[in-house]
């Protein structure tokens, strides 16, 4: 990896310009000209830069993609999942992708310029570099096109003309078809050349498989807008080879610590990256793997402290099929601040009810007895500090200065933020908490729902806002944060995993595009995901489960019966009683998908969403825009969201619409400032002829 950094540094001396400009560089000792520059230097620079340095990664990967994709629930209040734009953050992706495309394009141009003068090894090897660069350039184009929309394929122009999303996809299909066909097995790369490729060390088979899987991915993107083209292109890709189907074929780049392009994309310590309500609902009661078996973690990859499961976690494991949690809606809470005149009593919904989230208003105070094992591999349970400290990540919030008390490691939260003050001996105020309505949030599995921070009454909710005396947010410790292993530079950033190829094959088979066994491909996708995480022993029980998750989807492929509402229990913290309540699943006809909660396509995309977490939020967002799958709750708010199309507080009553979810990112202002005519043209290509750019406008291939 040191050599990769050296390559990137050396190429920094080469301007990101066309090949003709290289020829104008004179031959002083510090300059690099077209004859000297190796094309794999340029490709290496492009791949490493697209890892995203910590500045870009936080703004693009975490605060945009992961937020919109309902992977990260932390910034859902004022963030991108409700359609808000941020010009600076969008500018990071705009600059990054265009620069990376230019570097990949430079690699292609350098091969074309040097190849006529080459012989021997480089004459045979450089065409593979060109093919790899073309495949990689297509990937980069998808980052731009699937985020913003219109882009250009005129990479040599000083002021490039933008093209429609449809035309960009046509270009990408052609590029992949040609690049894969041109890749040969005849020229092995040298050790020096291998270090110019941080992903595959120029293994032609792996590059070809990545190209095939990318071809399948973008072909499937067109399933709802142009099925004929989608089917034809997918069939061509499948005929070209297997694609990525093994762990060692994963397109991934090793991360590092520090502050450079190889630093982890989720590494910033102040981004807690709490789990979203969407993810929590999809994984609760899902599959046949028992939580206690996951927590035992024999190889200690996720739970290195290796506590005694029965004594530490056992008291908190609860059957999520029979228990919904603590009821936080419609209860009468007492504000017993003695500094106010008398006691004030009011009905307080600690969660606003303006959403179709089926678990809205309930807090599950424990660990579901059955849970998707990957959930506990991706996120750390609240209060599990022994395991959270293992990687040396120390800048996480401490319950000692946020919440009322820590009793034997427990997180005790005042539900209503009630407290009062008296004067101490020194005349300064001494704060006291009202202990009427406390909740133990230790190891509690819940997610923050999109828009939570706009709730008028959320200020009463200690689980989210903590204690006002500390002026703090409690969600940093009462909701499960991203595991430290994904923050500390010890992992790989995954761009394409084998599970996704299998799920794409399963979807194509369900659609009748290819003659493959859809169930076998689906099960293999799940197994590939489990294998990657070292959880293979849990896969069989999981795959054969007919348990419904919180949105009515089960794992077993042949189990397609729709779920039925049922009677369950919830704890009322005011009365202290366990009450009977009816659990209501989402209404299938009112979802954005609109067809079913538990059909085969719902299963495939749900599994793809979970398997792609936490590495591929952009792909997750694209699947939801394309199909409305998996189920995402309508954003909740007590005020109007001007960023969404037609959203009101009562929208959840009438069902989901595409306009309730962001469809794209707005271009940064620098595009309009630099080229106003082309900016206007780009918007016109997406149906915004009035020049009024919006995030809720669906891309060409997305649901309308």
MARKE-26261 format. One line per field, with one value per residue (C-alpha): residue number from 1; residue in three letters; z, x, y. Coordinates in steps of 0.5 Angstrom, whole numbers. Layout:
N
nr <- [NUM/...]
rest <- [ALA/...]
up <- [Z/...]
east <- [X/...]
north <- [Y/...]
REM end
This chain:
704
nr <- [1/2/3/4/5/6/7/8/9/10/11/12/13/14/15/16/17/18/19/20/21/22/23/24/25/26/27/28/29/30/31/32/33/34/35/36/37/38/39/40/41/42/43/44/45/46/47/48/49/50/51/52/53/54/55/56/57/58/59/60/61/62/63/64/65/66/67/68/69/70/71/72/73/74/75/76/77/78/79/80/81/82/83/84/85/86/87/88/89/90/91/92/93/94/95/96/97/98/99/100/101/102/103/104/105/106/107/108/109/110/111/112/113/114/115/116/117/118/119/120/121/122/123/124/125/126/127/128/129/130/131/132/133/134/135/136/137/138/139/140/141/142/143/144/145/146/147/148/149/150/151/152/153/154/155/156/157/158/159/160/161/162/163/164/165/166/167/168/169/170/171/172/173/174/175/176/177/178/179/180/181/182/183/184/185/186/187/188/189/190/191/192/193/194/195/196/197/198/199/200/201/202/203/204/205/206/207/208/209/210/211/212/213/214/215/216/217/218/219/220/221/222/223/224/225/226/227/228/229/230/231/232/233/234/235/236/237/238/239/240/241/242/243/244/245/246/247/248/249/250/251/252/253/254/255/256/257/258/259/260/261/262/263/264/265/266/267/268/269/270/271/272/273/274/275/276/277/278/279/280/281/282/283/284/285/286/287/288/289/290/291/292/293/294/295/296/297/298/299/300/301/302/303/304/305/306/307/308/309/310/311/312/313/314/315/316/317/318/319/320/321/322/323/324/325/326/327/328/329/330/331/332/333/334/335/336/337/338/339/340/341/342/343/344/345/346/347/348/349/350/351/352/353/354/355/356/357/358/359/360/361/362/363/364/365/366/367/368/369/370/371/372/373/374/375/376/377/378/379/380/381/382/383/384/385/386/387/388/389/390/391/392/393/394/395/396/397/398/399/400/401/402/403/404/405/406/407/408/409/410/411/412/413/414/415/416/417/418/419/420/421/422/423/424/425/426/427/428/429/430/431/432/433/434/435/436/437/438/439/440/441/442/443/444/445/446/447/448/449/450/451/452/453/454/455/456/457/458/459/460/461/462/463/464/465/466/467/468/469/470/471/472/473/474/475/476/477/478/479/480/481/482/483/484/485/486/487/488/489/490/491/492/493/494/495/496/497/498/499/500/501/502/503/504/505/506/507/508/509/510/511/512/513/514/515/516/517/518/519/520/521/522/523/524/525/526/527/528/529/530/531/532/533/534/535/536/537/538/539/540/541/542/543/544/545/546/547/548/549/550/551/552/553/554/555/556/557/558/559/560/561/562/563/564/565/566/567/568/569/570/571/572/573/574/575/576/577/578/579/580/581/582/583/584/585/586/587/588/589/590/591/592/593/594/595/596/597/598/599/600/601/602/603/604/605/606/607/608/609/610/611/612/613/614/615/616/617/618/619/620/621/622/623/624/625/626/627/628/629/630/631/632/633/634/635/636/637/638/639/640/641/642/643/644/645/646/647/648/649/650/651/652/653/654/655/656/657/658/659/660/661/662/663/664/665/666/667/668/669/670/671/672/673/674/675/676/677/678/679/680/681/682/683/684/685/686/687/688/689/690/691/692/693/694/695/696/697/698/699/700/701/702/703/704]
rest <- [UNK/UNK/UNK/UNK/UNK/UNK/UNK/UNK/UNK/UNK/UNK/UNK/UNK/UNK/UNK/UNK/UNK/UNK/UNK/UNK/UNK/UNK/UNK/UNK/UNK/UNK/UNK/UNK/UNK/UNK/UNK/UNK/UNK/UNK/UNK/UNK/UNK/UNK/UNK/UNK/UNK/UNK/UNK/UNK/UNK/UNK/UNK/UNK/UNK/UNK/UNK/UNK/UNK/UNK/UNK/UNK/UNK/UNK/UNK/UNK/UNK/UNK/UNK/UNK/UNK/UNK/UNK/UNK/UNK/UNK/UNK/UNK/UNK/UNK/UNK/UNK/UNK/UNK/UNK/UNK/UNK/UNK/UNK/UNK/UNK/UNK/UNK/UNK/UNK/UNK/UNK/UNK/UNK/UNK/UNK/UNK/UNK/UNK/UNK/UNK/UNK/UNK/UNK/UNK/UNK/UNK/UNK/UNK/UNK/UNK/UNK/UNK/UNK/UNK/UNK/UNK/UNK/UNK/UNK/UNK/UNK/UNK/UNK/UNK/UNK/UNK/UNK/UNK/UNK/UNK/UNK/UNK/UNK/UNK/UNK/UNK/UNK/UNK/UNK/UNK/UNK/UNK/UNK/UNK/UNK/UNK/UNK/UNK/UNK/UNK/UNK/UNK/UNK/UNK/UNK/UNK/UNK/UNK/UNK/UNK/UNK/UNK/UNK/UNK/UNK/UNK/UNK/UNK/UNK/UNK/UNK/UNK/UNK/UNK/UNK/UNK/UNK/UNK/UNK/UNK/UNK/UNK/UNK/UNK/UNK/UNK/UNK/UNK/UNK/UNK/UNK/UNK/UNK/UNK/UNK/UNK/UNK/UNK/UNK/UNK/UNK/UNK/UNK/UNK/UNK/UNK/UNK/UNK/UNK/UNK/UNK/UNK/UNK/UNK/UNK/UNK/UNK/UNK/UNK/UNK/UNK/UNK/UNK/UNK/UNK/UNK/UNK/UNK/UNK/UNK/UNK/UNK/UNK/UNK/UNK/UNK/UNK/UNK/UNK/UNK/UNK/UNK/UNK/UNK/UNK/UNK/UNK/UNK/UNK/UNK/UNK/UNK/UNK/UNK/UNK/UNK/UNK/UNK/UNK/UNK/UNK/UNK/UNK/UNK/UNK/UNK/UNK/UNK/UNK/UNK/UNK/UNK/UNK/UNK/UNK/UNK/UNK/UNK/UNK/UNK/UNK/UNK/UNK/UNK/UNK/UNK/UNK/UNK/UNK/UNK/UNK/UNK/UNK/UNK/UNK/UNK/UNK/UNK/UNK/UNK/UNK/UNK/UNK/UNK/UNK/UNK/UNK/UNK/UNK/UNK/UNK/UNK/UNK/UNK/UNK/UNK/UNK/UNK/UNK/UNK/UNK/UNK/UNK/UNK/UNK/UNK/UNK/UNK/UNK/UNK/UNK/UNK/UNK/UNK/UNK/UNK/UNK/UNK/UNK/UNK/UNK/UNK/UNK/UNK/UNK/UNK/UNK/UNK/UNK/UNK/UNK/UNK/UNK/UNK/UNK/UNK/UNK/UNK/UNK/UNK/UNK/UNK/UNK/UNK/UNK/UNK/UNK/UNK/UNK/UNK/UNK/UNK/UNK/UNK/UNK/UNK/UNK/UNK/UNK/UNK/UNK/UNK/UNK/UNK/UNK/UNK/UNK/UNK/UNK/UNK/UNK/UNK/UNK/UNK/UNK/UNK/UNK/UNK/UNK/UNK/UNK/UNK/UNK/UNK/UNK/UNK/UNK/UNK/UNK/UNK/UNK/UNK/UNK/UNK/UNK/UNK/UNK/UNK/UNK/UNK/UNK/UNK/UNK/UNK/UNK/UNK/UNK/UNK/UNK/UNK/UNK/UNK/UNK/UNK/UNK/UNK/UNK/UNK/UNK/UNK/UNK/UNK/UNK/UNK/UNK/UNK/UNK/UNK/UNK/UNK/UNK/UNK/UNK/UNK/UNK/UNK/UNK/UNK/UNK/UNK/UNK/UNK/UNK/UNK/UNK/UNK/UNK/UNK/UNK/UNK/UNK/UNK/UNK/UNK/UNK/UNK/UNK/UNK/UNK/UNK/UNK/UNK/UNK/UNK/UNK/UNK/UNK/UNK/UNK/UNK/UNK/UNK/UNK/UNK/UNK/UNK/UNK/UNK/UNK/UNK/UNK/UNK/UNK/UNK/UNK/UNK/UNK/UNK/UNK/UNK/UNK/UNK/UNK/UNK/UNK/UNK/UNK/UNK/UNK/UNK/UNK/UNK/UNK/UNK/UNK/UNK/UNK/UNK/UNK/UNK/UNK/UNK/UNK/UNK/UNK/UNK/UNK/UNK/UNK/UNK/UNK/UNK/UNK/UNK/UNK/UNK/UNK/UNK/UNK/UNK/UNK/UNK/UNK/UNK/UNK/UNK/UNK/UNK/UNK/UNK/UNK/UNK/UNK/UNK/UNK/UNK/UNK/UNK/UNK/UNK/UNK/UNK/UNK/UNK/UNK/UNK/UNK/UNK/UNK/UNK/UNK/UNK/UNK/UNK/UNK/UNK/UNK/UNK/UNK/UNK/UNK/UNK/UNK/UNK/UNK/UNK/UNK/UNK/UNK/UNK/UNK/UNK/UNK/UNK/UNK/UNK/UNK/UNK/UNK/UNK/UNK/UNK/UNK/UNK/UNK/UNK/UNK/UNK/UNK/UNK/UNK/UNK/UNK/UNK/UNK/UNK/UNK/UNK/UNK/UNK/UNK/UNK/UNK/UNK/UNK/UNK/UNK/UNK/UNK/UNK/UNK/UNK/UNK/UNK/UNK/UNK/UNK/UNK/UNK/UNK/UNK/UNK/UNK/UNK/UNK/UNK/UNK/UNK/UNK/UNK/UNK/UNK/UNK/UNK/UNK/UNK/UNK/UNK/UNK/UNK/UNK/UNK/UNK/UNK/UNK/UNK/UNK/UNK/UNK/UNK/UNK/UNK/UNK/UNK/UNK/UNK/UNK/UNK/UNK/UNK/UNK/UNK/UNK/UNK/UNK/UNK/UNK/UNK/UNK/UNK/UNK/UNK/UNK/UNK]
up <- [0/1/-6/-8/-4/-8/-15/-13/-10/-17/-21/-17/-21/-28/-29/-30/-37/-44/-47/-52/-46/-44/-50/-48/-42/-43/-41/-34/-29/-25/-30/-32/-40/-44/-46/-38/-35/-34/-35/-29/-25/-27/-26/-19/-18/-20/-15/-9/-10/-10/-3/-1/4/11/9/3/6/11/7/1/4/11/11/4/1/8/11/4/4/11/13/18/22/26/21/19/22/18/13/6/8/8/1/4/0/2/-3/0/1/-6/-9/-6/-10/-16/-16/-13/-19/-25/-22/-22/-29/-31/-28/-31/-38/-37/-37/-43/-47/-44/-47/-54/-54/-52/-55/-62/-60/-55/-56/-51/-45/-44/-51/-49/-42/-43/-47/-40/-37/-42/-41/-33/-34/-38/-33/-27/-31/-32/-24/-23/-28/-24/-18/-21/-26/-20/-15/-20/-26/-33/-34/-40/-44/-48/-43/-48/-48/-45/-44/-44/-47/-42/-44/-41/-36/-42/-46/-41/-39/-47/-47/-41/-44/-50/-46/-41/-47/-51/-45/-42/-49/-50/-43/-45/-40/-44/-40/-33/-29/-26/-18/-20/-24/-19/-14/-19/-18/-11/-12/-16/-18/-25/-25/-32/-29/-23/-27/-32/-27/-24/-31/-32/-25/-26/-33/-29/-24/-29/-33/-27/-26/-32/-30/-29/-35/-41/-39/-46/-46/-39/-41/-47/-43/-37/-42/-45/-39/-36/-43/-42/-35/-28/-25/-18/-14/-9/-3/-6/-12/-8/-11/-5/-2/4/9/13/19/19/14/7/1/4/11/12/9/16/21/23/31/32/27/31/25/29/26/23/24/17/18/25/23/17/22/28/29/22/21/25/28/35/38/44/39/35/42/43/37/38/34/38/31/34/41/43/51/50/56/59/55/60/65/61/55/58/62/56/51/49/44/39/36/43/46/42/47/52/50/49/45/48/55/61/64/69/69/77/77/83/81/77/80/82/78/70/67/60/54/51/45/45/38/33/30/23/19/17/21/24/31/31/39/42/44/45/51/50/45/40/41/34/30/23/25/21/25/31/27/24/30/37/42/47/53/51/52/54/47/44/47/44/38/41/39/45/43/44/48/56/59/66/63/59/63/70/72/71/75/74/67/65/62/65/62/64/59/60/61/68/73/78/82/89/91/94/100/95/92/86/83/84/79/81/76/77/77/76/69/68/62/62/55/56/50/47/39/36/30/29/24/19/21/28/30/27/32/37/43/41/46/52/49/54/49/44/47/53/59/58/64/60/53/50/45/48/42/42/47/47/40/37/33/28/30/31/26/21/23/25/18/20/14/7/3/-1/-8/-10/-7/-9/-5/-10/-16/-14/-12/-19/-22/-17/-19/-27/-26/-22/-28/-33/-36/-35/-34/-27/-21/-17/-10/-11/-13/-7/-2/-5/-4/3/4/1/6/12/9/8/16/18/20/16/21/22/15/14/20/18/11/13/17/16/22/19/21/23/16/14/10/12/9/7/-1/-2/4/1/5/7/14/18/24/31/38/42/49/51/57/59/64/67/69/70/67/61/56/50/43/36/32/25/19/13/8/2/-3/1/0/-6/-8/-8/-9/-3/3/3/-5/-8/-10/-3/0/-5/-5/3/3/-2/3/9/6/2/9/11/5/-1/1/-6/-9/-3/-5/-13/-11/-7/-12/-18/-14/-7/-4/2/6/8/13/11/14/20/22/26/21/13/9/3/0/-1/-7/-4/3/9/16/14/8/11/12/4/2/0/-6/-10/-8/-1/-2/-5/-12/-13/-11/-13/-17/-13/-15/-18/-24/-25/-24/-29/-34/-34/-40/-39/-32/-35/-41/-36/-32/-38/-40/-33/-34/-30/-36/-31/-28/-21/-19/-14/-10/-11/-19/-20/-25/-32/-29/-22/-20/-22]
east <- [0/6/8/0/1/8/4/-1/4/8/2/0/6/2/-4/-11/-11/-12/-6/-5/-3/2/6/7/11/18/24/26/28/22/17/13/11/7/13/15/8/6/-2/-3/0/-6/-11/-8/-9/-16/-18/-15/-18/-25/-24/-25/-21/-24/-27/-30/-32/-36/-40/-41/-41/-44/-48/-51/-51/-52/-57/-61/-60/-63/-57/-55/-61/-57/-58/-65/-68/-64/-61/-61/-67/-72/-69/-65/-59/-52/-48/-41/-42/-45/-39/-35/-38/-38/-31/-28/-32/-30/-23/-23/-26/-21/-15/-18/-19/-11/-10/-14/-10/-3/-4/-7/-1/5/2/5/12/12/14/14/11/8/5/1/0/-2/-9/-11/-10/-14/-20/-19/-19/-25/-29/-27/-29/-36/-36/-34/-40/-45/-43/-44/-50/-54/-53/-54/-57/-54/-47/-42/-39/-34/-28/-24/-28/-26/-33/-37/-44/-48/-52/-59/-59/-61/-55/-50/-53/-52/-45/-44/-47/-42/-36/-37/-38/-32/-27/-29/-28/-21/-19/-14/-10/-4/0/1/3/10/11/11/5/1/2/-1/-8/-10/-16/-14/-6/-9/-11/-15/-20/-22/-23/-27/-31/-32/-34/-39/-42/-42/-46/-51/-52/-53/-58/-62/-63/-67/-72/-78/-77/-74/-75/-73/-66/-65/-67/-62/-56/-57/-57/-51/-47/-49/-46/-40/-38/-40/-38/-36/-38/-33/-30/-23/-26/-29/-28/-25/-19/-16/-17/-12/-11/-10/-12/-11/-15/-14/-17/-24/-30/-34/-28/-30/-30/-36/-41/-44/-48/-53/-58/-64/-71/-71/-65/-68/-75/-72/-67/-72/-74/-71/-69/-68/-61/-62/-59/-55/-51/-49/-47/-43/-38/-33/-28/-29/-29/-35/-35/-28/-29/-33/-37/-42/-48/-53/-51/-49/-54/-59/-64/-64/-66/-74/-78/-80/-86/-89/-87/-87/-83/-85/-91/-89/-95/-102/-99/-100/-94/-93/-88/-86/-81/-83/-80/-87/-93/-97/-96/-98/-101/-101/-102/-95/-93/-86/-86/-90/-95/-94/-91/-93/-87/-90/-86/-87/-88/-85/-78/-76/-72/-68/-65/-69/-69/-68/-65/-61/-54/-51/-54/-50/-44/-45/-48/-46/-51/-52/-48/-44/-37/-33/-34/-34/-27/-23/-21/-18/-24/-25/-29/-35/-41/-41/-47/-44/-45/-51/-56/-59/-54/-50/-52/-48/-47/-54/-56/-62/-66/-71/-77/-79/-73/-76/-71/-71/-66/-64/-59/-53/-49/-44/-51/-50/-56/-56/-60/-64/-68/-75/-75/-82/-81/-75/-73/-67/-64/-58/-57/-64/-65/-68/-67/-68/-73/-72/-75/-74/-71/-77/-82/-85/-86/-79/-76/-80/-76/-70/-68/-67/-65/-62/-62/-64/-59/-53/-56/-54/-57/-58/-59/-51/-52/-59/-59/-54/-48/-44/-38/-32/-28/-31/-29/-21/-18/-18/-23/-23/-28/-33/-35/-38/-39/-41/-47/-50/-48/-52/-58/-58/-58/-64/-68/-67/-69/-75/-77/-75/-69/-65/-66/-63/-65/-68/-68/-61/-58/-62/-59/-52/-53/-54/-49/-44/-46/-45/-39/-36/-37/-35/-42/-43/-45/-51/-53/-58/-62/-63/-65/-70/-74/-81/-81/-83/-79/-83/-85/-88/-82/-79/-73/-75/-75/-81/-85/-89/-95/-97/-97/-103/-104/-103/-104/-98/-96/-93/-91/-94/-89/-94/-99/-93/-97/-96/-102/-105/-104/-105/-99/-100/-96/-95/-101/-98/-102/-100/-93/-88/-87/-95/-95/-94/-90/-87/-86/-80/-77/-79/-74/-69/-68/-69/-63/-59/-60/-58/-52/-49/-49/-45/-41/-46/-51/-51/-53/-59/-61/-62/-66/-71/-72/-72/-77/-79/-76/-75/-80/-78/-82/-85/-81/-84/-85/-90/-88/-88/-82/-81/-76/-81/-86/-93/-91/-96/-97/-102/-99/-98/-105/-106/-100/-93/-91/-84/-84/-84/-76/-70/-69/-63/-57/-57/-51/-47/-47/-40/-43/-48/-43/-38/-42/-49/-52/-50/-52/-59/-58/-57/-63/-67/-65/-68/-75/-73/-74/-76/-69/-72/-67/-70/-68/-75/-75/-74/-68/-70/-70/-73/-81/-85]
north <- [0/5/4/6/12/13/12/17/22/22/23/29/32/31/36/33/34/31/27/33/37/32/33/41/39/40/35/38/33/35/34/28/27/23/18/17/17/10/9/5/11/15/9/8/15/15/9/11/18/15/12/19/23/24/31/28/22/25/30/25/18/19/25/24/17/14/19/18/11/10/6/12/15/20/26/24/30/36/32/29/24/29/32/38/40/42/46/45/37/36/40/35/29/34/35/29/25/29/29/21/21/25/21/15/18/20/12/11/16/15/7/10/15/10/3/5/5/-1/-8/-14/-14/-7/-8/-14/-11/-4/-6/-9/-3/1/-4/-4/4/4/-1/4/10/7/6/13/15/11/15/22/20/16/22/28/26/29/28/28/23/28/27/31/38/44/46/39/38/34/29/25/20/15/17/16/9/7/10/5/-1/0/1/-5/-9/-7/-7/-14/-17/-13/-16/-22/-27/-27/-21/-22/-16/-15/-14/-6/-6/-10/-4/0/-3/-3/-7/-13/-12/-12/-19/-20/-25/-21/-14/-18/-21/-14/-11/-16/-15/-8/-9/-13/-8/-2/-7/-8/-1/0/-5/-1/4/0/-7/-9/-6/-8/-16/-15/-12/-17/-23/-20/-19/-26/-29/-26/-30/-31/-24/-23/-29/-31/-27/-26/-23/-17/-10/-7/-3/-3/3/6/11/18/23/21/18/11/13/10/13/12/14/21/20/26/22/17/14/11/6/8/6/3/-2/-4/-5/-10/-14/-15/-22/-23/-30/-36/-34/-33/-27/-31/-35/-28/-25/-31/-29/-35/-32/-25/-21/-17/-18/-18/-18/-24/-23/-29/-28/-31/-26/-20/-20/-25/-21/-16/-21/-21/-24/-19/-23/-22/-16/-9/-5/1/5/12/15/17/17/22/24/29/35/35/41/44/51/52/53/47/40/41/34/33/28/28/23/23/21/25/20/23/17/10/7/1/1/9/11/4/3/-4/-4/-10/-15/-18/-26/-27/-22/-21/-23/-18/-13/-14/-14/-7/-4/-4/-5/2/1/-5/0/-6/-8/-1/0/-5/-2/4/9/13/19/16/20/17/16/19/26/25/21/21/15/9/3/-3/-1/1/7/10/15/20/20/27/31/33/36/41/45/48/52/49/51/55/59/55/51/43/39/34/29/27/19/18/15/12/7/2/3/-1/-6/-3/-5/1/6/13/15/20/27/25/32/36/33/39/34/30/36/31/25/24/18/23/29/27/32/39/41/38/41/34/29/22/19/18/13/10/8/3/6/4/-2/1/-4/0/7/5/4/-4/-6/-5/-1/-5/-3/-9/-16/-23/-23/-17/-21/-27/-22/-19/-26/-28/-22/-23/-30/-28/-23/-29/-26/-31/-39/-39/-42/-36/-39/-42/-35/-32/-37/-36/-29/-29/-34/-30/-24/-29/-32/-25/-23/-30/-32/-38/-43/-38/-38/-45/-43/-36/-38/-43/-38/-36/-31/-24/-18/-11/-10/-16/-20/-27/-30/-37/-36/-40/-37/-32/-32/-24/-23/-21/-16/-20/-18/-17/-13/-7/-4/3/7/11/5/0/-5/-9/-8/-12/-8/-10/-10/-7/-9/-3/-4/-7/-3/4/2/5/-2/-3/-10/-14/-14/-21/-23/-26/-19/-16/-21/-20/-13/-13/-18/-14/-8/-11/-15/-8/-5/-1/0/1/6/9/3/2/9/7/0/4/9/4/-1/3/-3/-5/-1/6/10/16/22/25/32/37/42/42/39/44/40/34/34/34/32/34/31/27/24/17/16/16/12/13/17/17/25/23/21/25/23/26/31/38/40/45/52/52/48/54/59/56/54/57/55/48/48/50/44/39/41/41/34/32/36/42/47/52/52/51/45/40/34/31/30/22/20/17/10/11/11/17]
REM end
